[in-house]
Amino acid sequence: MARLPHIVRERKKSKIMGKPATISRQDIAAMQVDARLDLIRALIPIGLAYVAAELEQEIVSLAGDRHSRKADQGTPRRHGTNPGSVKLAGQSIPIRVPRLRNDDGEVPLSCYEDLHQGGDLNEQIFRQVLYGISCRNYEQAATRIPGAIGLSSSTVSRKFVAASAKQLREFQERDLSDLDLVAVFLDGKSFAEDQMVIAVGVDLEGHKHVLGFVQTSTENKRTISQFLKSLTDRGLDVSDGLLAVIDGAKGLRAALLAAFPGQVLIQRCQWHKRENVVSHLAKADQKYWRGRLQAAYQRPTYAEAKRALQKIRQELGDINESAVASLDEGFEETLTLHRLGLFGLLGRSLKTTNIIESINAQAEERCGRVDYWKNSSQKHRWLASALLDIEPRLRRLCGHRHLPALRAATMKELKIQQEEGSEGIAA
């Protein structure tokens, strides 16, 4: 009896088969075209088995088991098969469709209609093109799936244009009136010779929202100011003030102040400022001064950070006046979070433009495969489709519990009066 527990443990252990192997969508996207096609081909027989089972189940429910005696004369009866097709993996797969007839004629199979439509084929093609199968390779993909009815590259291209145009319309017409933003990030992304300036907002609960983008040759004040005003036309309310996080582009700063006068505070990206300053120094000295600047910006209070930066400024004055001028430009705006007393709570998330840089990098993964941009419409469709695909995957802002404190500090700094009767803002 004493050995029984030991036997039980051995028996349980012998049944452990290990964790099942999994593969992420990023891994699939990184595969070569041939590997992705092999994966699709492996799934086709499973899908066809499911289709056959669904059709047979409906046939049995309407006509009974094969060779069974008919219950009454009005019961549908089997009547051979017809050629048909179902949608699997974005392709039309030919099958033989069972037929049913009664005294009144053909009896349609409801499950076949659903399987034949297979959802929105444009949407399936759109996803596959966006995630890595080019229009040219799509025809090759179709022909290498056994029994698939292929789509030409021109057909795929037209369907992708239609699906992405729909995405662009939805993106441009989204209502922003329900958003309660406390911060906004602005940055540009290169598309050939053009810049696409993207705006991303953070609401009071820390959720990130892609607000829109504008095409411009440079980050100039007039174009971006008009773009920001168009956001208010779509319902965006900034009356409680915003913290805008930007890099060193003067056009972005001027546009924000012009579009939202008295309603926005600027937080300059500390990473960009640091790199701009050290770029004026000899390479052998850059590591040392980069560390000094980083340590200064990491000081928890405004007084400590400013004192450390002023000491660095004094020492740099004997080495490189250009580096000093770079440090002076926008000096106070790099310390906005310090001045608000929130650097320790929200500095990790709001001291740099890393949030929008990450979104730009993910957009590049989806749009970077395009070798030649034909026109502006193509750029807008691809970017809107990529941003809409990225947005649901964005995580909440790190430190989101402290955003109400940011709202209160921003309103106090901008001298915005809180409406009477509204609830107090707690830190």
Secondary structure as GFF3:
##gff-version 3
##sequence-region A 1 427
A	DSSP	alpha_helix	4	14	.	.	.	ID=ss1
A	DSSP	alpha_helix	25	30	.	.	.	ID=ss2
A	DSSP	alpha_helix	33	63	.	.	.	ID=ss3
A	DSSP	beta_strand	77	88	.	.	.	ID=ss4
A	DSSP	beta_strand	91	102	.	.	.	ID=ss5
A	DSSP	beta_strand	105	106	.	.	.	ID=ss6
A	DSSP	alpha_helix	110	117	.	.	.	ID=ss7
A	DSSP	alpha_helix	121	130	.	.	.	ID=ss8
A	DSSP	alpha_helix	135	143	.	.	.	ID=ss9
A	DSSP	alpha_helix	153	172	.	.	.	ID=ss10
A	DSSP	beta_strand	181	191	.	.	.	ID=ss11
A	DSSP	beta_strand	194	203	.	.	.	ID=ss12
A	DSSP	beta_strand	208	216	.	.	.	ID=ss13
A	DSSP	alpha_helix	221	233	.	.	.	ID=ss14
A	DSSP	beta_strand	242	246	.	.	.	ID=ss15
A	DSSP	alpha_helix	250	259	.	.	.	ID=ss16
A	DSSP	beta_strand	264	268	.	.	.	ID=ss17
A	DSSP	alpha_helix	270	278	.	.	.	ID=ss18
A	DSSP	alpha_helix	283	297	.	.	.	ID=ss19
A	DSSP	alpha_helix	302	316	.	.	.	ID=ss20
A	DSSP	alpha_helix	321	328	.	.	.	ID=ss21
A	DSSP	three_ten_helix	332	335	.	.	.	ID=ss22
A	DSSP	alpha_helix	336	339	.	.	.	ID=ss23
A	DSSP	alpha_helix	343	350	.	.	.	ID=ss24
A	DSSP	alpha_helix	354	367	.	.	.	ID=ss25
A	DSSP	alpha_helix	376	390	.	.	.	ID=ss26
A	DSSP	three_ten_helix	391	393	.	.	.	ID=ss27
A	DSSP	three_ten_helix	400	402	.	.	.	ID=ss28
A	DSSP	alpha_helix	403	413	.	.	.	ID=ss29
###
